[in-house]
Amino acid sequence: MKELVAYITAGFPDKNFTLDVAHALKEAGVDKLELGIPFSDPVADGPIIEEANLQALQRGFKMQALFDISEVIAKEIDTYWMGYFNPFYHKGVDFFSNKAQSYGVKGFIIPDLPHEENGLYTSLLHQYGLHSISFVAPTDSPERIATIVKNAQGFIYLVAYAGITGSGANEDLTQTIERVKEQSETPLFVGFGVNEKTAKQRIRGVDGVIVGSAFVEVLLDETLSSTQKIQTIAKRAANIKEAINA
C-alpha cells in the first residue's frame, strides 16, 4: 500500500481547526502528518504555504499551539514537525526533541538544514527516539545520494524538482529513484507539486507522496465555510490516496 503524507500549517487558522482538519485527513486515509511550524521566511515553500505561514503569525501563533495539537493528534497518526531551522536553533534542538518525545511525535523535517549540519544532531535525536528526515533532489550526484541516504530513517524526502513547493514543475525522477533504491531500503516519498492531477504519475517507483499546497490552498479559500474546507480537504486526500494505489 502506497502512503500519503499530508502537510498542514499548525495553528492556521487556529488550533482547534487544525485538529479538526488533522482528524479528517486521518479518516480520509492519510498515513502520516506534517505539522508545519509557521515561519516568516519559508524559503522552500511556494506562495500558498508562505501565505498560510504569514497569516498564522499575524493571528498570533505561539509554539504552544503546536505542542497542544501534537499532544492530541500524534496518538492517532504518525506526526512529524516540519519547520525551518531558526526556531529549532533559537529554542534548542534538545528542547524540541524533549517536547516531541513527550507527545509521541516521530521526528523533524527541516528543509533548510544541509545534510552535513543535520548529522551534527542525529545522535541527539536518536537519544529521544526521533527521526531527522533526509532530503534528496534530482540535482544530487550519485555519490551525494549515497551519502545522504546511508543512515536515513523514517522516510526519505525526494524533492521532485529544484524550486519551491506548489510550482507544478516536472522532472524525470527515474534515475534519482533508482539511485536511492540501490543505496537504501528506507521508504522513499516524493513531494513538491503533488496533487489530485499529478499523484498517479508522481507515485511511480516510490513508496508514497507528500502533499501540502493542494491542502493548504483550501484553508486559504475564504469563499468556503469551515465545514466546507474540511470536507474539501478530506475529499482531496481520499482521491489522492485512491490514485496512488490504483
Number of C-alpha atoms within 10 A of each C-alpha: 9 17 22 28 24 25 25 26 26 31 30 24 19 15 18 15 18 23 18 14 21 28 18 18 29 21 13 19 18 23 18 21 26 24 24 23 23 28 20 14 12 20 14 15 20 16 15 20 27 22 18 25 26 17 18 22 18 10 13 10 22 15 13 11 18 20 18 15 20 25 17 14 21 19 12 14 20 18 25 27 23 22 22 23 16 14 15 16 12 9 10 12 17 16 12 19 22 14 16 25 16 13 18 21 25 22 26 26 21 19 19 16 16 12 17 10 10 15 15 10 13 14 12 14 21 13 12 17 15 23 19 23 21 26 25 23 18 19 12 13 13 15 9 14 20 18 14 22 25 15 13 19 17 17 19 23 24 23 21 25 21 14 15 18 25 21 16 14 13 13 9 11 19 12 11 20 20 12 16 23 17 10 16 18 14 17 18 26 25 30 24 28 26 25 23 18 12 15 25 18 11 24 22 15 15 20 18 26 28 27 27 24 26 21 25 22 18 20 27 17 12 9 9 13 11 17 11 14 21 23 17 16 22 23 15 19 27 19 17 26 25 16 17 22 14 9
